[in-house]
Amino acid sequence: MCGIVGIFSYADRLKTWPKDGLDFMLNQITHRGPDDKGMHIEDGLFLGHTRLAVIDLSPTGHQPMMTGDKKYIVSYNGEIYNFRQIRNELEHKNYKFRSQSDTEVLLYAWQEWREACLEKIDGIFAFAIYDRNAKELFLVRDHLGVKPLFYTMHHGQIVFASELMALFGPLNPCPDVEGKDLDTYFTFNYLPSPRTGLKGVSQLSPGCILSVNRHGESLKHYWKPIYKTDIAQRACEQTERFKELLSSSVKTQLVSDAPLGLFLSGGLDSYSVALSSVETGHHPETFTLGFDDKNFSEVAAAEQYSEYLGITNESTMFVWNENEIYSTLGAMSELLADASCFPLYQLSRCARKRVTVALAGDGGDELLAGYDTYKAGEITPFIRMLPDVFKRSLRGIARWFPSDNRRYGLRMVVDRLLDAADEGYGRDHASFRRIFSPAIKKRLYTPDFYKATAQLDPLGEYASLLKEVPADRSYLTARQHADLIFHLPSILAKVDRMSMANSLEVRVPLLSRQMIEFCINLPDNAKRSRGKGKHILREAISGKIPRGSLSRPKAGFLPPVDKWFRVAGPMNRVFDDHLYRAKSSIDWLNWKEVEKIWEEHRKGKIEAGFILLGILQFINWSQQCKIRA
């Protein structure tokens, strides 16, 4: 993996930029590629690259890289797992290669097939490729957005980068905040593409190509989920095919010239990746992070897995102090407030001491309906049928439930179930992701901000994605589709930012294009059975996992957020410090009400840990923006 930055002046082809400004841009992404650094500068164009050497560790993999005829030049972040097969095909077409890198394969594949080459590529990527003859720039992002790409266009030029804050500096001041985006952020604690929270700044959406030339820009999708009309019904055939795809995806993604390991939790997804690795003859070292609170720690389960598979596992304990919080916040440079950023940052740092690449089990919950929200969605229609007086009584009773500092407190669960039922069909699923309810928004937004956003409907945007699924498909499939498009990219962003902040590449075998296209077309009973998700995965690994593991309750990699903002400790001190600075410099929230929410939470009257985390990251992000303004 790597980092890319660049500027293309499509209006003024002779434009140049000060070298110190270009250096500043490139230096913002050095952590993404500490092994090498490169620039290509010509009239109207700057391409920059920082390299994390994984395939072909020699200098021949240096970027930006140009074709032999000097027609195309690329700055590329990613991995093409099947690059050797594509290379063989290109060699039969008389292409000559100077390196063993996948970068050069991408470069010549584009020259041969243009954007049709994306149908051949199995990988994760974000790249900029420039046609020097046509004076046209192409920005491309992988099918699910595993790798990031941000851009802004103004004054006849486009500026792009692997990370949001790398766009801004001496050459390009940070623009104003976009209030509409903020409302979406506070609704979910993340922003779906193309939003970024800044005016005129976008994320390139997954599965998209943006082309830019003197005539302007053109954006189009090259990939979207395809729902077939013929769904295989024989369970044994489905399971065997799933096994084949899992094995193939893992084996393909084990290719690396640098040391490679695995993230291992107590869950089934990461275990299935580890199992497939062992079955293909690889025995990678695994890495696990635990918490002092045993209710949140999965170390024991992960160590049981590693012992069963005969592989080495290194466990590390989560360190909770102000230095660690500020280090993680420094890497959280966009509107994304995921509590698991904090442990993931430390796990990535631990793994990077031994490996350059790590495989992870992300994506299984979306593909195979593993989230508890899918189960909750089966309950809300019945709650909706209850008399209003009974639902009001339930809310009142829930207020008396003691705060237990679990991942999701019982009061929160009751409130979310009732809120979802009130939202109605379609919107109920989206509401499970909501952080700021309408009542919280009215309380915490300033009057002007509340008035300006009153007619917006982020929940409706999420719910509208359910309609993209063919009418003959189930409600479960429709909800999974919405999560795949709207929610999953935020998880992938968290994984990318925290791992690359530590110069670690993370791959996600469960989200290979072939696996996605197979799983989205499975019937419901292959995904959920007897109230449990991931049925086909359970069948695939049955008999190959320690006894009792298949019935272990789902845990996830989520720390005790509510507890963080209750007990005296470093998070409260950090939040207090941020709140103090925000009062005099940020206008969007009513800070007196924020303080009241925090006090109510500390006293156990409400469960607002996720709300407070969203506010903390908003302040942190706002301060980073001001530095680059």
C-alpha positions in Angstrom: 0.0 0.0 0.0 1.0 3.5 -0.5 -0.1 7.1 -0.6 -0.8 9.3 -3.6 -1.3 13.0 -4.1 -1.5 15.2 -7.2 -2.7 18.3 -9.0 -3.9 18.5 -12.6 -4.5 21.9 -14.3 -7.0 21.1 -17.0 -7.6 24.8 -17.9 -4.1 26.1 -17.9 -1.8 23.4 -19.3 1.3 25.5 -18.6 0.6 26.0 -14.9 3.3 25.2 -12.4 3.4 25.2 -8.6 6.1 26.1 -6.0 8.2 23.0 -5.2 7.9 23.6 -1.4 4.1 23.5 -1.7 4.3 20.1 -3.5 6.7 18.8 -0.9 4.3 19.8 1.8 1.5 17.8 0.1 3.7 14.8 -0.2 4.9 14.9 3.3 1.3 14.7 4.6 1.1 11.1 3.5 4.6 9.8 4.3 3.2 7.5 7.0 1.3 5.7 4.2 4.6 4.9 2.4 7.8 5.2 4.4 10.0 3.1 2.1 10.3 5.5 -0.9 9.1 8.8 -2.2 8.7 10.1 -5.7 7.4 13.0 -7.8 6.6 13.6 -11.4 6.3 17.3 -12.4 5.6 18.7 -15.8 3.6 21.7 -17.1 0.0 21.4 -15.8 0.7 18.2 -13.8 2.0 17.0 -10.5 1.9 13.4 -9.3 3.3 12.4 -6.0 3.8 9.0 -4.4 4.9 7.5 -1.1 5.7 3.8 -1.2 5.1 1.0 1.2 7.0 -1.8 -0.5 5.0 -5.1 -0.6 5.4 -6.5 -4.1 8.9 -6.2 -5.7 10.8 -4.5 -3.0 13.5 -3.3 -5.4 13.9 0.2 -6.8 12.2 -0.9 -10.0 8.9 -0.5 -8.2 9.4 3.2 -7.8 6.5 5.5 -8.5 5.2 7.5 -10.2 5.8 5.0 -13.0 5.6 5.7 -16.8 5.1 3.4 -19.8 8.0 2.7 -22.1 6.6 5.0 -24.7 6.0 7.7 -22.1 2.3 7.9 -23.0 0.9 7.0 -19.6 2.0 7.7 -16.1 0.5 6.3 -12.9 0.5 7.0 -9.1 -1.1 4.0 -7.5 -2.1 2.9 -4.0 -3.2 -0.7 -3.7 -2.6 -4.4 -4.5 -3.6 -6.4 -7.6 -3.7 -9.9 -6.3 -3.9 -11.6 -9.7 -1.2 -9.4 -11.3 0.9 -12.3 -12.4 -2.0 -13.8 -14.5 -2.7 -10.4 -16.1 1.0 -10.0 -16.7 1.2 -13.3 -18.6 -1.7 -12.2 -20.8 0.0 -8.9 -21.5 3.3 -10.6 -22.3 1.5 -12.7 -24.9 0.6 -9.4 -26.4 4.3 -8.5 -26.6 4.4 -6.1 -23.6 7.9 -5.9 -22.1 8.3 -5.5 -18.3 11.1 -3.9 -16.4 10.0 -4.8 -12.9 8.2 -7.5 -11.0 5.6 -5.0 -9.6 1.9 -5.0 -9.9 2.1 -1.3 -10.6 3.7 -1.9 -14.0 1.0 -4.5 -14.7 -1.7 -2.0 -14.0 0.0 0.6 -16.1 0.1 -1.7 -19.2 -3.3 -3.2 -18.6 -4.7 0.3 -18.8 -2.8 1.0 -21.9 -4.1 -2.2 -23.5 -7.7 -2.2 -22.3 -8.3 1.2 -20.8 -11.1 1.1 -18.2 -12.1 -2.4 -19.3 -9.0 -3.7 -17.5 -10.9 -3.1 -14.2 -13.1 -6.1 -15.1 -9.9 -8.3 -15.0 -8.4 -6.9 -11.8 -8.9 -8.7 -8.5 -7.6 -6.2 -5.9 -8.0 -3.1 -3.8 -6.9 0.2 -5.2 -7.1 3.9 -5.7 -5.0 5.4 -8.5 -4.4 8.3 -10.7 -3.4 7.6 -14.3 -2.6 10.3 -16.8 -2.7 10.1 -20.6 0.0 12.5 -21.7 -1.1 12.6 -25.3 -4.8 13.3 -24.6 -4.0 15.5 -21.6 -6.6 13.6 -19.6 -6.5 12.4 -15.9 -8.4 9.4 -14.6 -9.0 8.8 -10.9 -10.2 5.3 -10.1 -11.3 3.6 -6.8 -11.9 -0.1 -6.1 -15.4 -1.7 -6.0 -16.1 -1.2 -2.3 -13.8 1.7 -1.5 -11.3 -0.3 0.5 -8.7 2.3 -0.5 -9.4 6.0 -0.2 -9.3 8.9 -2.6 -10.4 12.5 -2.0 -10.4 15.4 -4.4 -11.5 19.0 -4.9 -11.9 21.0 -8.1 -11.6 24.8 -8.5 -9.9 27.4 -10.6 -9.5 25.0 -13.5 -7.6 22.4 -11.6 -8.2 19.2 -9.6 -6.3 18.4 -6.4 -6.4 14.8 -5.1 -4.9 12.7 -2.3 -5.2 9.5 -0.4 -6.2 11.4 2.8 -8.5 14.4 3.3 -6.1 16.7 5.1 -3.3 16.1 2.5 -5.4 18.1 0.1 -4.8 21.3 2.0 -1.8 23.5 2.8 0.1 26.4 1.2 -1.2 25.5 -2.3 -4.8 24.9 -1.3 -6.3 26.3 1.9 -9.0 24.2 3.6 -12.5 25.5 2.7 -15.5 26.1 4.9 -17.5 23.5 6.6 -20.6 22.1 4.7 -23.5 22.2 7.2 -25.5 19.6 5.3 -22.7 17.2 5.6 -22.5 17.9 9.3 -26.1 16.9 9.8 -25.4 13.5 8.2 -22.3 13.1 10.3 -24.1 13.7 13.5 -26.8 11.3 12.5 -24.4 8.4 12.0 -21.0 9.4 13.3 -19.6 9.0 9.8 -20.0 10.3 6.3 -20.9 8.3 3.2 -19.3 9.2 0.0 -19.1 11.6 -1.8 -19.5 13.8 1.4 -16.5 15.0 3.3 -17.9 17.8 5.5 -16.1 20.5 3.5 -17.6 22.6 0.7 -16.4 21.6 -2.8 -14.5 18.6 -1.5 -15.5 15.0 -2.3 -14.6 11.4 -1.8 -14.5 9.5 -5.0 -17.3 6.9 -4.5 -16.4 3.2 -4.6 -16.6 1.5 -8.0 -16.2 4.8 -9.8 -14.0 6.5 -12.4 -13.6 10.2 -12.6 -12.1 11.5 -15.8 -10.9 15.1 -16.2 -9.8 17.0 -19.3 -10.1 20.5 -20.7 -13.8 19.9 -21.4 -14.5 19.3 -17.7 -15.1 16.2 -15.7 -17.1 13.0 -16.1 -18.0 10.5 -13.3 -19.3 7.0 -13.9 -19.7 3.7 -12.1 -17.8 0.8 -13.5 -19.2 -1.6 -10.8 -22.4 -2.1 -8.8 -23.8 -5.1 -7.1 -25.6 -7.3 -9.6 -28.6 -9.3 -8.3 -29.2 -12.4 -10.4 -32.6 -13.9 -11.0 -31.6 -17.5 -10.6 -30.6 -18.2 -7.0 -29.1 -21.6 -6.3 -31.2 -23.5 -3.8 -29.2 -26.6 -2.9 -27.5 -25.9 0.4 -24.7 -28.4 -0.1 -23.7 -26.8 -3.4 -23.8 -23.3 -1.9 -21.6 -24.3 1.0 -19.0 -26.0 -1.3 -18.9 -23.0 -3.5 -18.5 -20.7 -0.5 -15.6 -22.8 0.7 -14.0 -22.6 -2.7 -14.3 -18.8 -2.9 -13.1 -18.3 0.6 -10.0 -20.5 0.0 -9.3 -18.8 -3.3 -9.7 -15.3 -1.9 -7.4 -16.0 1.1 -4.8 -17.8 -1.0 -4.7 -15.0 -3.6 -4.3 -12.3 -0.9 -1.5 -14.1 0.8 0.8 -13.0 -2.0 3.5 -10.7 -0.7 7.2 -10.1 -0.9 7.1 -8.5 2.6 6.3 -10.2 6.0 2.6 -11.0 6.3 0.3 -11.7 9.3 -3.3 -11.9 10.4 -5.6 -10.0 12.7 -7.3 -12.6 14.9 -10.2 -11.9 17.2 -12.7 -14.3 18.9 -15.1 -14.0 16.0 -15.9 -16.4 13.2 -14.8 -14.1 10.3 -11.1 -13.7 11.3 -11.0 -17.3 12.3 -12.2 -18.4 8.9 -9.5 -16.4 7.2 -6.9 -17.9 9.6 -8.2 -21.4 8.9 -8.1 -20.9 5.1 -4.5 -19.6 5.4 -3.4 -22.8 7.3 -5.3 -25.0 4.8 -3.4 -23.4 1.9 -0.1 -24.3 3.6 0.6 -20.9 5.1 1.1 -20.4 8.9 1.1 -16.6 9.4 1.6 -15.0 12.7 -1.6 -13.6 14.2 -2.2 -10.5 16.3 -4.8 -9.9 18.9 -5.6 -6.9 21.2 -7.4 -7.3 24.5 -9.0 -5.1 27.2 -8.6 -5.3 31.0 -12.4 -5.7 31.2 -12.9 -9.4 30.3 -16.4 -8.6 29.1 -14.8 -6.7 26.2 -11.6 -8.8 25.6 -11.4 -11.6 23.1 -7.8 -12.6 23.8 -8.7 -16.0 25.4 -10.8 -17.0 22.4 -8.2 -15.8 19.9 -5.4 -17.8 21.7 -7.7 -20.8 21.7 -8.0 -20.4 17.9 -4.3 -20.0 17.3 -3.5 -23.1 19.5 -6.1 -25.1 17.6 -4.6 -24.1 14.3 -1.0 -24.5 15.4 0.0 -20.9 14.6 1.7 -18.2 16.7 -0.4 -15.5 18.2 0.9 -12.3 19.8 -1.5 -10.7 22.2 -1.2 -7.1 23.4 -3.3 -5.3 25.9 -5.0 -2.0 25.2 -3.2 1.0 26.8 -5.5 3.8 27.9 -3.8 7.1 28.6 -3.9 10.7 27.1 -0.9 10.1 24.9 -2.6 7.2 23.2 -5.8 9.1 22.8 -4.1 12.0 21.2 -2.0 9.8 18.9 -5.2 8.1 17.7 -7.1 11.4 17.3 -4.2 12.7 15.2 -4.8 9.9 12.7 -8.5 10.5 12.7 -8.4 13.3 10.1 -11.9 13.1 8.8 -15.5 13.0 10.1 -15.4 9.4 11.3 -16.1 8.7 15.0 -15.7 4.9 15.4 -14.7 3.9 18.9 -12.8 0.9 17.6 -10.3 3.3 16.0 -8.6 3.5 19.3 -7.8 -0.2 19.8 -7.3 -0.8 16.1 -4.6 1.9 16.0 -2.7 0.1 18.8 -3.2 -3.3 17.2 -1.8 -2.0 13.9 1.2 -0.5 15.7 1.9 -3.8 17.4 1.5 -5.9 14.2 3.8 -3.5 12.2 6.7 -4.4 14.4 6.7 -7.8 12.9 4.8 -7.6 9.5 4.1 -5.2 6.7 0.8 -6.8 5.6 -2.1 -8.2 7.7 -5.3 -10.0 6.6 -8.5 -9.2 8.4 -12.0 -10.6 8.6 -14.0 -7.4 7.9 -17.1 -7.7 5.8 -18.6 -10.9 7.0 -21.4 -9.1 9.0 -22.6 -7.2 5.9 -22.3 -10.1 3.4 -23.8 -12.8 5.7 -26.2 -10.9 7.9 -24.2 -11.2 11.1 -25.2 -7.9 12.7 -27.8 -7.9 15.5 -29.6 -5.2 13.7 -30.8 -7.8 11.2 -32.4 -9.7 14.1 -33.8 -6.5 15.5 -35.4 -5.8 12.1 -37.4 -8.9 12.5 -38.8 -7.6 15.8 -39.7 -4.1 14.9 -42.9 -5.0 12.9 -44.3 -6.6 16.0 -43.3 -3.6 18.2 -45.1 -1.4 15.7 -48.3 -3.2 16.3 -48.2 -2.4 20.0 -50.6 0.3 21.4 -48.9 3.7 21.7 -49.7 3.7 25.5 -47.8 0.5 25.9 -44.8 1.8 24.0 -44.7 4.9 26.1 -44.8 2.8 29.2 -41.8 0.8 27.9 -39.8 4.0 27.4 -40.7 5.1 30.9 -39.7 1.7 32.4 -36.4 1.8 30.4 -35.4 5.0 32.2 -35.1 3.0 35.4 -32.8 0.4 34.0 -29.4 0.6 35.6 -26.5 1.7 33.5 -24.3 -1.4 33.0 -21.6 0.1 30.8 -22.0 -2.8 28.3 -21.2 -2.3 24.6 -24.9 -1.4 24.1 -26.7 -0.6 27.3 -30.2 -2.0 27.8 -31.8 1.4 27.9 -30.2 2.2 24.5 -31.4 -1.0 23.0 -35.0 -0.4 24.2 -35.0 3.1 22.9 -33.5 2.2 19.5 -36.1 -0.6 19.0 -39.0 1.7 19.8 -37.5 4.5 17.6 -37.0 2.0 14.8 -40.6 0.8 15.0 -41.8 4.4 14.9 -39.8 5.1 11.7 -41.7 2.4 9.8 -40.8 -0.1 7.1 -37.4 0.6 5.4 -36.4 3.5 7.7 -36.4 1.2 10.7 -33.1 -0.5 9.7 -31.4 2.8 9.0 -32.5 4.1 12.4 -30.4 1.5 14.1 -27.3 3.3 12.9 -28.5 6.7 14.2 -26.4 8.4 16.9 -28.1 11.9 17.1 -31.9 11.3 17.4 -34.2 14.2 16.3 -34.6 15.1 20.0 -30.9 15.2 20.5 -30.4 17.3 17.4 -33.0 19.8 18.6 -31.2 20.0 21.9 -27.6 20.2 20.8 -27.7 22.1 17.5 -27.6 25.9 17.6 -30.9 27.5 16.5 -29.5 28.5 13.1 -28.0 25.1 12.4 -31.2 23.3 13.5 -33.3 25.6 11.2 -30.9 25.1 8.2 -31.0 21.3 8.5 -34.6 20.8 9.6 -35.7 19.6 6.2 -32.8 17.2 5.6 -33.3 13.5 5.9 -30.1 11.5 6.2 -32.1 8.5 7.4 -34.2 8.6 4.3 -31.0 8.6 2.2 -29.8 5.5 3.9 -33.3 3.8 3.6 -33.6 4.8 -0.1 -30.9 2.3 -1.0 -33.2 -0.6 -0.1 -35.1 0.3 -3.2 -32.1 -0.5 -5.4 -32.6 -4.2 -4.8 -35.0 -6.0 -7.2 -38.5 -6.2 -5.8 -38.5 -10.0 -5.8 -35.7 -10.1 -3.2 -36.2 -10.2 0.5 -36.2 -7.4 3.0 -33.1 -9.0 4.5 -31.2 -8.7 1.2 -32.4 -5.1 0.8 -31.1 -4.2 4.2 -27.8 -5.9 3.5 -27.5 -3.9 0.3 -28.0 -0.6 2.1 -25.3 -1.6 4.6 -22.9 -2.7 1.9 -23.2 0.7 0.1 -23.8 3.1 3.0 -22.3 1.6 6.2 -19.5 -0.7 5.2 -17.2 2.0 3.6 -17.0 3.7 7.0 -15.7 0.5 8.5 -13.2 0.1 5.7 -12.1 3.8 6.2 -11.5 3.1 9.9 -9.3 0.1 9.0 -7.4 1.9 6.3 -6.7 5.1 8.4 -5.6 3.4 11.6 -3.5 0.7 9.8 -1.8 3.1 7.4 -1.1 5.6 10.2 1.3 2.8 11.3 2.5 2.0 7.8 0.6 -1.4 7.8 -1.3 -2.7 4.8 -4.6 -4.5 5.7 -6.4 -6.8 3.2 -9.9 -8.1 3.4 -10.4 -11.5 1.8 -14.1 -11.7 2.6 -14.7 -8.7 0.4 -13.1 -9.9 -2.8 -15.3 -9.1 -5.8 -16.1 -12.7 -6.5 -17.1 -13.3 -2.8 -19.4 -10.3 -2.8 -21.1 -11.3 -6.1 -21.7 -14.8 -4.7 -22.9 -13.8 -1.2 -25.4 -11.1 -2.2 -27.2 -13.7 -4.3 -27.5 -16.3 -1.6 -31.0 -17.1 -0.3 -31.9 -15.9 3.2 -31.6 -19.3 4.8 -28.0 -19.5 3.8 -27.3 -16.3 5.7 -29.6 -16.5 8.7 -30.9 -19.7 10.4 -32.4 -20.3 13.8 -31.9 -16.6 14.7 -28.2 -16.6 13.9 -26.3 -15.0 11.0 -23.5 -16.3 8.9 -25.1 -19.7 8.5 -23.1 -20.7 5.4 -19.9 -19.6 7.1 -20.7 -21.7 10.2 -21.4 -24.7 7.9 -18.2 -24.2 6.0 -16.0 -24.2 9.2 -18.0 -26.7 11.2 -15.8 -29.5 12.5 -12.7 -27.3 12.0 -13.1 -25.0 14.9 -12.7 -25.5 18.7 -15.7 -26.9 20.4 -18.2 -24.3 21.6 -16.9 -21.5 19.4 -19.9 -21.6 17.0 -22.2 -20.8 19.8 -20.1 -18.1 21.4 -22.0 -14.8 21.6 -21.0 -12.2 19.0 -18.6 -9.7 20.5 -16.9 -7.4 17.9 -14.0 -5.1 18.4 -15.9 -2.4 20.2 -14.5 -0.9 23.5 -16.5 0.3 26.5 -17.5 3.7 25.1 -20.1 4.6 27.7 -17.6 3.8 30.5 -14.9 5.9 28.9 -17.1 9.0 29.3 -18.3 8.1 32.8 -15.4 7.1 35.1 -12.6 9.5 35.9 -9.9 8.9 33.4 -8.0 10.1 30.3 -11.0 10.3 27.9 -12.9 12.7 30.2 -9.8 14.9 30.5 -9.3 14.9 26.7 -13.0 15.7 26.2 -12.9 18.5 28.7 -9.8 20.0 27.0 -11.5 19.8 23.5 -14.7 21.2 24.9 -12.9 24.2 26.4 -11.3 25.1 23.1 -14.5 24.5 21.1 -16.6 27.0 23.1 -14.7 29.9 21.7 -14.1 28.8 18.2 -16.8 26.4 16.9 -20.4 27.6 16.4 -22.4 24.6 15.2 -23.3 23.1 18.6 -24.8 24.5 21.8 -21.9 23.9 24.1 -23.9 24.5 27.3 -26.3 21.6 26.3 -23.3 19.5 25.4 -22.0 19.9 28.9 -25.4 19.0 30.3 -25.6 15.9 28.2 -22.1 14.9 29.4 -23.1 15.5 33.0 -26.3 13.4 32.6 -24.3 10.7 31.1 -21.7 10.7 33.9 -24.5 10.4 36.5 -26.0 7.4 34.6 -29.2 9.2 33.7 -28.7 8.6 30.0 -26.4 6.5 27.8 -24.6 9.1 25.5 -21.1 7.6 25.0 -21.4 7.4 21.2 -22.9 11.0 21.1 -20.0 12.3 23.1 -17.5 10.4 20.9 -19.0 12.0 17.8 -18.7 15.4 19.3 -15.1 14.8 20.4 -14.1 13.8 16.9 -16.0 16.7 15.4 -14.0 19.1 17.5 -10.8 17.3 16.7 -11.5 17.4 13.0 -12.5 21.1 13.1 -9.2 22.0 14.7 -7.3 20.1 12.0 -9.2 21.9 9.4 -8.3 25.3 10.9 -4.6 24.5 10.9 -4.8 24.0 7.2 -7.1 26.9 6.4 
